[in-house]
C-alpha cells in the first residue's frame, strides 16, 4: 500500500542550510523509491488558517517510508531544515484504489453505536 511523508512547513526566511537540505534530499529518498508529489508549490487555503507550505513524498509502502526517515543519510541532513524552519511531519498509509468512504462511515457508526 502506498505511503506518504507529509510535512507542513512554515519558512520565515530562507537559509543556506535549507537550500543545502533541498539539494540533498532526493539522493536520500532514491534508495527507498521515494518521489516528490508536492514540493515548492503555493497552497490554496480553503478553510481555517494555514500558514506555510506542504510537501508530500510518496513511497511504495510504509516500511520504506519509515526506513527512509530513519536512514543515516536522511537523519544527517534533517537538522539543516529543522534548525531553520518550523513545521510538522507525518507518515501515513494511503488507501486502496477500491476504497469506499461509506464503508468506513458505516464501521465508525457501528463502533460508536450510532
N, C-alpha and C positions, 0 to 999 in steps of 0.2 A: 504494500500500500504506500503510495506516495506520501512523503512527509515534507514539512516546511519549517524553515527557520524564519521567523518574522521578528523584525526589530522596528520599534517606534523610536526614532532618534530626533533629538532637539539640538541641532548645532546652533551655537550662538555666534561664533566666529570661526573661520577656517584656520586650522593649524597645520603646519608642515607634517607633524606626526600622523594626522588623519589622512593626508594625501599619500603618505608612505603606506599606511594601512590599506587604503583603497587600491594602490598599485600592487600590493602583495596578496590580497585576499583570494583572488581567483586561483592562484597556484596551491593554496591550502585546500580549496574545495575540489580540485580536479581528481585527486585520488579517490574521492568519495562520490564522484559523479554528480556533484552539486552544480547548479546553474542559477544565475540570477533570473528571476521572473519579474521583479520590480526593483529598480535601483536608480536613484538620482532623479526621480520624477516628482513633480508638484502634486500634492494631494488635493482633491476637491472635497471639501468638508461639507457634509450634508446635515449632520446632526451633532450638536454639542461642540465644546471646544476641542481642538485637536492641533496643538502646536507641533511643528516639525514635519518630518517626512517618514516614509515607510520603506523598508527593504524586505523583500520576500525572496528566499532562496529555496529552490526545490531540490529534493533528494529522492532517490528511488524508494527509500524506506526509512523508518525511524531509526533503525540501527545505524545506518550510515550517517544520518544527520547527527546523532549523538556522538558517533566516532569522530566526525569532523570537528565538532565543537570541542571535544576533549583532546584532540590531537595536539602534539607538541608544536606542530607548525602553526596552527591557529592560535593556541594559547600564547605563543611567543609574540604574536603581533597584536593580540587583543588589547593590551594596555595602551597601545598607540591611539586607539579610539576612545577607550573608557576614561582615560585621563583628561580628555578634552571635549567630550560630548556626552550629555545626559541622555538616558534612554533606557528602554526595557527590551529584552529579547526573550523569545519563547520558541520552543519546538512543539509542533503539533502534527498529528497524523491527518491526512486527508480522508475523504470518504470514497467509497467505490463508485464506479460510473452509474450503477443502478440504484444509488441512494435515493430513498424516499423520505422526505421530511415528515410526511403524515404518519409514517410508521413510527418514527421517533416520538412524535407528539402523542400517539396512542400509548406507547410504552411509558412515557413520562406521566401521562394522565392516569394510567393504571397504577403505577408506582406511588403516585400521590393520593390515590383513592378518589379521584375526581371523575 
